[in-house]
Amino acid sequence: MKINILIFTTIALISNSCVIGFSNMQNHIPEEFSKVYFPSTKDASVYAGNSSRLSFAIRQKIALRSDMQLTTLENARWALQVKILDRNQSIVAVDSCKNPSTPSVASGSYLCTSIHPELTNTADTPTTFPTSFNQPSISPSQEKIDLNVEAKAIDLNTGQTMWAKLYSANNIPSIVFNEIGDTDGNTTKYTQWTPDLHGLRYQEAIDNTVKAYSEAIAFDVQKMIFSSMPKKGDLEKSNAK
């Protein structure tokens, strides 16, 4: 009797685990539309590194769905075509040693007193240091980036566009970033010791910003896909008629 109870309990636990394991399975769209062909994003801008980040972000969003499968052109029911038309990048704010409240430029990489020793002149301690022009007196401190992206869903049976959307700063706000990212006291100190690090941190800040903007686009693309697709059961009902 005890053995039977143990067996029954074990089967029940396994059954419950199966229910829990498959309870998050998404099957909101018909199987016919579950297979999508998504080629690499095309980049028509003059900047490098945008297409790979956007392609990865969109693929990752689609892969999170259990009712969607990335496949080849031959096996796909529809295709997602994405093209970067342009990348907009502009300066928002600058640091200038002409501003008495600015102790440094280039996001802390250069102290104004090092660039212009004459700034330390006081009535009590006059100096004869000349103005130095071998370092930047003015540098960007903040910039902003946004992408112009065209996304299309194409029915591979008919060749018709199922939906299309243009992404830009009009519907996804530009992302503002600091020249060397989100800094702390140590980062600023290190760039003062080795100013060459500023270039690396600047590129890292740009990469992170492009990645964040790409993820925002990918999130909306995912919503567009599943809001525009026929729901599971609707296609069967229309075919039955």
C-alpha positions as a Markdown table, in Angstrom:
| # | Residue | x | y | z |
|---|---|---|---|---|
| 1 | Met | 0.0 | 0.0 | 0.0 |
| 2 | Lys | 2.8 | 2.4 | 0.9 |
| 3 | Ile | 4.5 | 1.5 | -2.4 |
| 4 | Asn | 1.4 | 2.4 | -4.3 |
| 5 | Ile | 1.1 | 5.7 | -2.5 |
| 6 | Leu | 4.7 | 6.5 | -3.2 |
| 7 | Ile | 4.3 | 5.7 | -6.9 |
| 8 | Phe | 1.1 | 7.8 | -7.1 |
| 9 | Thr | 2.8 | 10.7 | -5.4 |
| 10 | Thr | 5.8 | 10.5 | -7.8 |
| 11 | Ile | 3.6 | 10.5 | -10.8 |
| 12 | Ala | 1.6 | 13.5 | -9.5 |
| 13 | Leu | 4.8 | 15.5 | -8.9 |
| 14 | Ile | 6.1 | 14.7 | -12.4 |
| 15 | Ser | 2.7 | 15.7 | -13.9 |
| 16 | Asn | 2.8 | 19.0 | -12.0 |
| 17 | Ser | 6.3 | 19.7 | -13.1 |
| 18 | Cys | 5.3 | 19.2 | -16.7 |
| 19 | Val | 2.4 | 21.6 | -16.3 |
| 20 | Ile | 4.7 | 24.2 | -14.7 |
| 21 | Gly | 7.4 | 23.6 | -17.3 |
| 22 | Phe | 5.1 | 24.2 | -20.2 |
| 23 | Ser | 2.8 | 26.8 | -18.7 |
| 24 | Asn | 4.9 | 29.6 | -20.3 |
| 25 | Met | 4.7 | 28.1 | -23.8 |
| 26 | Gln | 3.5 | 30.8 | -26.1 |
| 27 | Asn | 1.3 | 29.8 | -29.0 |
| 28 | His | -0.5 | 33.0 | -29.8 |
| 29 | Ile | 0.0 | 32.9 | -33.6 |
| 30 | Pro | -0.7 | 30.1 | -36.1 |
| 31 | Glu | 2.0 | 27.6 | -36.8 |
| 32 | Glu | 2.0 | 28.7 | -40.5 |
| 33 | Phe | 3.3 | 32.2 | -39.5 |
| 34 | Ser | 5.7 | 30.9 | -36.8 |
| 35 | Lys | 8.7 | 30.6 | -39.2 |
| 36 | Val | 10.4 | 33.9 | -40.1 |
| 37 | Tyr | 13.4 | 34.7 | -42.2 |
| 38 | Phe | 15.4 | 37.6 | -40.9 |
| 39 | Pro | 18.5 | 38.5 | -42.9 |
| 40 | Ser | 21.2 | 40.7 | -41.5 |
| 41 | Thr | 20.3 | 44.3 | -41.0 |
| 42 | Lys | 21.5 | 46.6 | -43.8 |
| 43 | Asp | 23.3 | 49.8 | -42.8 |
| 44 | Ala | 23.3 | 52.8 | -45.2 |
| 45 | Ser | 24.8 | 55.2 | -42.6 |
| 46 | Val | 28.5 | 56.3 | -42.6 |
| 47 | Tyr | 29.0 | 54.8 | -39.1 |
| 48 | Ala | 30.2 | 51.3 | -38.4 |
| 49 | Gly | 28.9 | 48.8 | -35.8 |
| 50 | Asn | 25.2 | 49.7 | -36.0 |
| 51 | Ser | 23.8 | 46.8 | -38.0 |
| 52 | Ser | 25.3 | 44.0 | -35.9 |
| 53 | Arg | 23.9 | 45.4 | -32.7 |
| 54 | Leu | 20.4 | 46.0 | -34.1 |
| 55 | Ser | 20.3 | 42.5 | -35.7 |
| 56 | Phe | 21.4 | 40.9 | -32.4 |
| 57 | Ala | 18.8 | 42.8 | -30.4 |
| 58 | Ile | 15.9 | 41.8 | -32.7 |
| 59 | Arg | 17.0 | 38.2 | -33.0 |
| 60 | Gln | 17.2 | 38.0 | -29.2 |
| 61 | Lys | 13.7 | 39.4 | -28.8 |
| 62 | Ile | 12.3 | 36.9 | -31.3 |
| 63 | Ala | 14.2 | 34.0 | -29.7 |
| 64 | Leu | 12.5 | 34.7 | -26.4 |
| 65 | Arg | 9.2 | 33.7 | -28.0 |
| 66 | Ser | 8.4 | 30.0 | -28.0 |
| 67 | Asp | 5.9 | 30.5 | -30.9 |
| 68 | Met | 8.4 | 32.0 | -33.3 |
| 69 | Gln | 11.2 | 30.3 | -35.1 |
| 70 | Leu | 14.0 | 31.9 | -37.1 |
| 71 | Thr | 14.7 | 29.9 | -40.2 |
| 72 | Thr | 16.0 | 30.0 | -43.8 |
| 73 | Leu | 14.3 | 31.8 | -46.7 |
| 74 | Glu | 13.2 | 28.4 | -48.2 |
| 75 | Asn | 11.4 | 27.4 | -45.0 |
| 76 | Ala | 10.0 | 30.7 | -43.9 |
| 77 | Arg | 6.4 | 31.9 | -44.3 |
| 78 | Trp | 7.3 | 35.6 | -44.0 |
| 79 | Ala | 10.4 | 37.8 | -43.8 |
| 80 | Leu | 11.5 | 40.7 | -41.6 |
| 81 | Gln | 13.5 | 43.3 | -43.5 |
| 82 | Val | 15.4 | 45.9 | -41.5 |
| 83 | Lys | 17.5 | 48.7 | -42.9 |
| 84 | Ile | 19.4 | 51.5 | -41.0 |
| 85 | Leu | 18.9 | 54.7 | -43.1 |
| 86 | Asp | 21.1 | 56.9 | -40.9 |
| 87 | Arg | 22.6 | 57.5 | -37.5 |
| 88 | Asn | 22.3 | 60.9 | -36.0 |
| 89 | Gln | 24.9 | 62.1 | -33.5 |
| 90 | Ser | 25.2 | 65.6 | -32.2 |
| 91 | Ile | 26.8 | 67.5 | -29.3 |
| 92 | Val | 24.5 | 68.5 | -26.4 |
| 93 | Ala | 26.9 | 70.2 | -24.0 |
| 94 | Val | 30.6 | 71.2 | -23.9 |
| 95 | Asp | 33.2 | 71.8 | -21.2 |
| 96 | Ser | 35.3 | 75.0 | -21.6 |
| 97 | Cys | 38.2 | 76.2 | -19.5 |
| 98 | Lys | 36.9 | 79.7 | -20.1 |
| 99 | Asn | 34.1 | 78.9 | -17.7 |
| 100 | Pro | 35.5 | 79.5 | -14.2 |
| 101 | Ser | 33.2 | 76.8 | -12.8 |
| 102 | Thr | 34.7 | 74.1 | -15.1 |
| 103 | Pro | 37.8 | 72.5 | -13.5 |
| 104 | Ser | 38.5 | 70.1 | -16.4 |
| 105 | Val | 37.7 | 69.3 | -20.0 |
| 106 | Ala | 37.4 | 66.1 | -22.1 |
| 107 | Ser | 35.2 | 64.5 | -19.4 |
| 108 | Gly | 37.9 | 65.0 | -16.7 |
| 109 | Ser | 40.8 | 63.9 | -18.8 |
| 110 | Tyr | 42.6 | 67.3 | -18.7 |
| 111 | Leu | 42.6 | 69.7 | -15.8 |
| 112 | Cys | 42.2 | 73.3 | -16.9 |
| 113 | Thr | 45.0 | 74.4 | -14.6 |
| 114 | Ser | 47.3 | 72.0 | -16.4 |
| 115 | Ile | 46.3 | 73.3 | -19.8 |
| 116 | His | 46.4 | 76.9 | -18.7 |
| 117 | Pro | 48.7 | 77.4 | -15.7 |
| 118 | Glu | 48.0 | 81.1 | -16.0 |
| 119 | Leu | 44.6 | 80.4 | -14.5 |
| 120 | Thr | 46.3 | 80.0 | -11.1 |
| 121 | Asn | 47.4 | 83.6 | -11.1 |
| 122 | Thr | 46.3 | 85.5 | -8.1 |
| 123 | Ala | 47.3 | 88.9 | -6.7 |
| 124 | Asp | 49.4 | 87.2 | -4.0 |
| 125 | Thr | 51.0 | 84.6 | -6.3 |
| 126 | Pro | 51.5 | 86.1 | -9.8 |
| 127 | Thr | 52.9 | 83.8 | -12.4 |
| 128 | Thr | 54.4 | 84.3 | -15.8 |
| 129 | Phe | 53.1 | 81.1 | -17.4 |
| 130 | Pro | 52.0 | 81.6 | -21.0 |
| 131 | Thr | 48.8 | 80.4 | -22.4 |
| 132 | Ser | 49.1 | 76.8 | -23.5 |
| 133 | Phe | 47.5 | 75.7 | -26.8 |
| 134 | Asn | 48.8 | 72.1 | -27.0 |
| 135 | Gln | 45.7 | 70.7 | -25.2 |
| 136 | Pro | 42.0 | 71.2 | -25.8 |
| 137 | Ser | 40.4 | 74.2 | -24.1 |
| 138 | Ile | 36.9 | 73.2 | -25.2 |
| 139 | Ser | 35.6 | 69.7 | -25.5 |
| 140 | Pro | 32.2 | 67.9 | -25.8 |
| 141 | Ser | 30.9 | 66.7 | -22.5 |
| 142 | Gln | 27.6 | 65.2 | -23.7 |
| 143 | Glu | 26.3 | 63.9 | -27.0 |
| 144 | Lys | 23.1 | 62.3 | -28.2 |
| 145 | Ile | 22.5 | 59.5 | -30.7 |
| 146 | Asp | 19.4 | 58.1 | -32.5 |
| 147 | Leu | 19.0 | 55.8 | -35.5 |
| 148 | Asn | 16.7 | 56.1 | -38.5 |
| 149 | Val | 15.5 | 52.6 | -39.1 |
| 150 | Glu | 13.0 | 51.1 | -41.6 |
| 151 | Ala | 11.4 | 47.8 | -40.7 |
| 152 | Lys | 9.1 | 45.7 | -42.9 |
| 153 | Ala | 7.3 | 42.4 | -42.6 |
| 154 | Ile | 6.9 | 40.8 | -46.0 |
| 155 | Asp | 4.6 | 37.9 | -46.9 |
| 156 | Leu | 6.7 | 35.4 | -48.9 |
| 157 | Asn | 3.7 | 33.8 | -50.5 |
| 158 | Thr | 2.4 | 37.0 | -52.0 |
| 159 | Gly | 5.3 | 39.4 | -51.9 |
| 160 | Gln | 3.1 | 42.0 | -50.2 |
| 161 | Thr | 4.2 | 44.2 | -47.3 |
| 162 | Met | 2.3 | 43.0 | -44.2 |
| 163 | Trp | 3.4 | 46.1 | -42.2 |
| 164 | Ala | 6.1 | 48.7 | -42.2 |
| 165 | Lys | 7.3 | 51.2 | -39.7 |
| 166 | Leu | 10.0 | 53.9 | -39.6 |
| 167 | Tyr | 11.9 | 54.4 | -36.4 |
| 168 | Ser | 13.5 | 57.7 | -35.5 |
| 169 | Ala | 13.8 | 60.3 | -32.7 |
| 170 | Asn | 10.2 | 61.1 | -33.4 |
| 171 | Asn | 8.9 | 57.9 | -31.9 |
| 172 | Ile | 12.0 | 56.6 | -29.9 |
| 173 | Pro | 13.8 | 59.5 | -28.1 |
| 174 | Ser | 17.5 | 60.1 | -28.7 |
| 175 | Ile | 19.8 | 58.7 | -26.0 |
| 176 | Val | 22.1 | 61.3 | -24.3 |
| 177 | Phe | 25.4 | 60.0 | -23.0 |
| 178 | Asn | 28.5 | 61.3 | -21.3 |
| 179 | Glu | 31.7 | 61.3 | -23.2 |
| 180 | Ile | 33.2 | 58.6 | -21.0 |
| 181 | Gly | 30.1 | 56.9 | -19.9 |
| 182 | Asp | 28.6 | 56.9 | -16.4 |
| 183 | Thr | 31.7 | 57.9 | -14.5 |
| 184 | Asp | 32.8 | 57.7 | -10.9 |
| 185 | Gly | 35.6 | 59.5 | -9.2 |
| 186 | Asn | 38.1 | 56.9 | -10.1 |
| 187 | Thr | 37.3 | 57.0 | -13.8 |
| 188 | Thr | 37.9 | 60.7 | -13.9 |
| 189 | Lys | 41.1 | 60.3 | -11.9 |
| 190 | Tyr | 42.5 | 57.6 | -14.2 |
| 191 | Thr | 41.8 | 59.5 | -17.4 |
| 192 | Gln | 43.7 | 62.4 | -15.9 |
| 193 | Trp | 46.7 | 60.1 | -15.4 |
| 194 | Thr | 46.4 | 58.5 | -18.8 |
| 195 | Pro | 44.4 | 60.7 | -21.1 |
| 196 | Asp | 44.6 | 58.1 | -23.9 |
| 197 | Leu | 42.0 | 56.2 | -22.0 |
| 198 | His | 39.6 | 58.9 | -22.9 |
| 199 | Gly | 39.4 | 57.7 | -26.5 |
| 200 | Leu | 38.6 | 54.1 | -25.4 |
| 201 | Arg | 36.0 | 55.2 | -22.9 |
| 202 | Tyr | 34.4 | 57.5 | -25.5 |
| 203 | Gln | 34.1 | 54.6 | -28.0 |
| 204 | Glu | 32.6 | 52.4 | -25.3 |
| 205 | Ala | 30.1 | 55.0 | -24.4 |
| 206 | Ile | 29.0 | 55.2 | -28.1 |
| 207 | Asp | 28.8 | 51.4 | -28.4 |
| 208 | Asn | 26.6 | 51.2 | -25.3 |
| 209 | Thr | 24.3 | 54.0 | -26.5 |
| 210 | Val | 23.8 | 52.3 | -30.0 |
| 211 | Lys | 23.1 | 49.1 | -28.2 |
| 212 | Ala | 20.5 | 50.7 | -25.9 |
| 213 | Tyr | 18.8 | 52.4 | -28.9 |
| 214 | Ser | 18.8 | 49.1 | -30.8 |
| 215 | Glu | 17.1 | 47.3 | -27.9 |
| 216 | Ala | 14.4 | 50.0 | -27.8 |
| 217 | Ile | 13.7 | 49.4 | -31.5 |
| 218 | Ala | 13.8 | 45.7 | -31.1 |
| 219 | Phe | 11.3 | 45.8 | -28.3 |
| 220 | Asp | 8.8 | 47.7 | -30.5 |
| 221 | Val | 9.5 | 45.5 | -33.5 |
| 222 | Gln | 8.5 | 42.5 | -31.4 |
| 223 | Lys | 5.3 | 44.2 | -30.4 |
| 224 | Met | 4.6 | 45.0 | -34.0 |
| 225 | Ile | 5.1 | 41.4 | -35.1 |
| 226 | Phe | 2.7 | 39.9 | -32.6 |
| 227 | Ser | 0.0 | 42.6 | -32.8 |
| 228 | Ser | -0.1 | 42.4 | -36.6 |
| 229 | Met | -0.1 | 38.6 | -37.0 |
| 230 | Pro | -3.3 | 36.6 | -37.1 |
| 231 | Lys | -4.0 | 34.9 | -33.7 |
| 232 | Lys | -4.0 | 31.2 | -33.3 |
| 233 | Gly | -7.5 | 29.9 | -34.2 |
| 234 | Asp | -8.5 | 32.9 | -36.3 |
| 235 | Leu | -6.8 | 31.4 | -39.4 |
| 236 | Glu | -8.5 | 28.0 | -38.9 |
| 237 | Lys | -11.9 | 29.7 | -38.6 |
| 238 | Ser | -11.4 | 31.7 | -41.8 |
| 239 | Asn | -10.3 | 28.6 | -43.7 |
| 240 | Ala | -13.3 | 26.6 | -42.4 |
| 241 | Lys | -15.6 | 29.2 | -44.0 |
